[in-house]
């Protein structure tokens, strides 16, 4: 498992935040502290995280609201770390989608073990599902190099397949034409927009032929392309 995993530590108590960050660093991972719900959402919206340690009682935005937003929008694993130790609170958090619940005060070694356990489960899940990507009614099999749209198999060129795969791996990310060119052609981008434009146009046409009622790829003017939500 990669050691450079990034963990967002959302805890308004500075001493506890520092303690959790130290536990993360001692496990050779990279912590990022957030001290309020609103600050946490800025980090969550801006970046992808391998794990989020989330307090429930936060200024700005409650942890429950943050948890609901994470579960609805991302695949990031979440460990709740809270002084709320009532059974119904734990059950509600787990049913909402939290991966584990640690009650304050906590044992340092237990917290480290639980963090490791959740990351390990997430890593194994990623390994199993990495070769199958889905978005709306698109099913992309990276191993078999097949794409099914609206229950119909479509034929893509190798570069069209790589463009679609790149976009589907990070559906919320806007990829610039330079990003796409350097990923697909594996060489420096020299400013030739037309090459990317032609391949993107062909890809969109094939997707539209399989399902004319759905838009899959969005042009973000002045920035690039992303999967359309």
JOLINFEN-V592498 format. One record per residue. N is the residue number from 1. RES is the residue in three letters. PSI is psi as a letter, one per 40 degrees, with the letter a starting at -180 (999 if undefined). BURIAL is b if it has 16 or more other C-alpha atoms within 10 Angstrom, else e. Layout:
N;RES;PSI;BURIAL  N;RES;PSI;BURIAL
This chain:
1;UNK;h;e  2;UNK;i;e  3;UNK;e;e  4;UNK;f;e  5;UNK;i;e  6;UNK;h;b  7;UNK;h;b  8;UNK;h;b  9;UNK;h;b  10;UNK;h;b  11;UNK;h;b  12;UNK;d;b  13;UNK;h;e  14;UNK;d;e  15;UNK;d;e  16;UNK;d;e  17;UNK;d;b  18;UNK;d;e  19;UNK;d;e  20;UNK;d;b  21;UNK;d;b  22;UNK;d;b  23;UNK;d;b  24;UNK;d;b  25;UNK;d;e  26;UNK;d;e  27;UNK;e;e  28;UNK;f;e  29;UNK;i;b  30;UNK;h;b  31;UNK;i;b  32;UNK;h;b  33;UNK;i;b  34;UNK;h;b  35;UNK;e;b  36;UNK;i;b  37;UNK;d;b  38;UNK;d;b  39;UNK;d;e  40;UNK;d;b  41;UNK;d;b  42;UNK;d;e  43;UNK;d;e  44;UNK;d;b  45;UNK;d;e  46;UNK;d;e  47;UNK;i;e  48;UNK;i;b  49;UNK;i;b  50;UNK;d;b  51;UNK;i;b  52;UNK;h;b  53;UNK;h;b  54;UNK;h;b  55;UNK;i;b  56;UNK;d;b  57;UNK;g;b  58;UNK;i;b  59;UNK;i;e  60;UNK;d;e  61;UNK;h;b  62;UNK;i;b  63;UNK;d;b  64;UNK;d;b  65;UNK;d;e  66;UNK;d;b  67;UNK;d;b  68;UNK;d;e  69;UNK;d;e  70;UNK;d;b  71;UNK;d;e  72;UNK;d;e  73;UNK;e;e  74;UNK;i;e  75;UNK;e;e  76;UNK;h;b  77;UNK;i;b  78;UNK;h;b  79;UNK;h;b  80;UNK;h;b  81;UNK;h;b  82;UNK;i;b  83;UNK;e;e  84;UNK;h;b  85;UNK;e;e  86;UNK;i;e  87;UNK;d;e  88;UNK;d;e  89;UNK;d;e  90;UNK;d;b  91;UNK;d;e  92;UNK;d;e  93;UNK;d;b  94;UNK;d;b  95;UNK;d;e  96;UNK;e;e  97;UNK;e;b  98;UNK;i;b  99;UNK;d;b  100;UNK;i;b  101;UNK;h;b  102;UNK;h;b  103;UNK;h;b  104;UNK;i;e  105;UNK;i;e  106;UNK;i;e  107;UNK;h;e  108;UNK;d;e  109;UNK;d;e  110;UNK;d;e  111;UNK;d;b  112;UNK;d;e  113;UNK;d;e  114;UNK;d;b  115;UNK;d;b  116;UNK;d;e  117;UNK;d;e  118;UNK;d;b  119;UNK;d;b  120;UNK;d;e  121;UNK;d;e  122;UNK;d;b  123;UNK;d;e  124;UNK;d;e  125;UNK;d;e  126;UNK;d;e  127;UNK;d;e  128;UNK;d;e  129;UNK;e;e  130;UNK;d;e  131;UNK;e;e  132;UNK;h;b  133;UNK;h;b  134;UNK;i;b  135;UNK;h;e  136;UNK;b;e  137;UNK;f;e  138;UNK;h;b  139;UNK;h;b  140;UNK;h;b  141;UNK;h;b  142;UNK;d;e  143;UNK;d;e  144;UNK;e;e  145;UNK;f;e  146;UNK;i;e  147;UNK;h;b  148;UNK;h;b  149;UNK;h;b  150;UNK;f;e  151;UNK;e;e  152;UNK;h;e  153;UNK;h;e  154;UNK;i;e  155;UNK;h;e  156;UNK;i;b  157;UNK;i;e  158;UNK;d;e  159;UNK;d;b  160;UNK;d;b  161;UNK;d;b  162;UNK;d;b  163;UNK;d;b  164;UNK;d;b  165;UNK;d;b  166;UNK;d;b  167;UNK;d;b  168;UNK;d;b  169;UNK;d;e  170;UNK;g;e  171;UNK;d;b  172;UNK;e;e  173;UNK;h;b  174;UNK;h;b  175;UNK;h;b  176;UNK;i;e  177;UNK;d;b  178;UNK;d;b  179;UNK;d;e  180;UNK;d;b  181;UNK;d;b  182;UNK;d;e  183;UNK;d;b  184;UNK;d;b  185;UNK;e;e  186;UNK;f;e  187;UNK;i;e  188;UNK;i;e  189;UNK;h;e  190;UNK;e;e  191;UNK;e;e  192;UNK;g;e  193;UNK;d;e  194;UNK;d;e  195;UNK;d;e  196;UNK;d;b  197;UNK;d;e  198;UNK;d;e  199;UNK;d;e  200;UNK;d;b  201;UNK;d;e  202;UNK;d;e  203;UNK;d;b  204;UNK;d;b  205;UNK;d;e  206;UNK;d;b  207;UNK;d;b  208;UNK;d;e  209;UNK;d;e  210;UNK;d;b  211;UNK;g;b  212;UNK;e;e  213;UNK;e;e  214;UNK;h;e  215;UNK;h;e  216;UNK;d;b  217;UNK;h;b  218;UNK;h;e  219;UNK;h;e  220;UNK;h;e  221;UNK;h;e  222;UNK;e;e  223;UNK;d;e  224;UNK;b;b  225;UNK;i;b  226;UNK;i;b  227;UNK;h;b  228;UNK;h;e  229;UNK;999;e
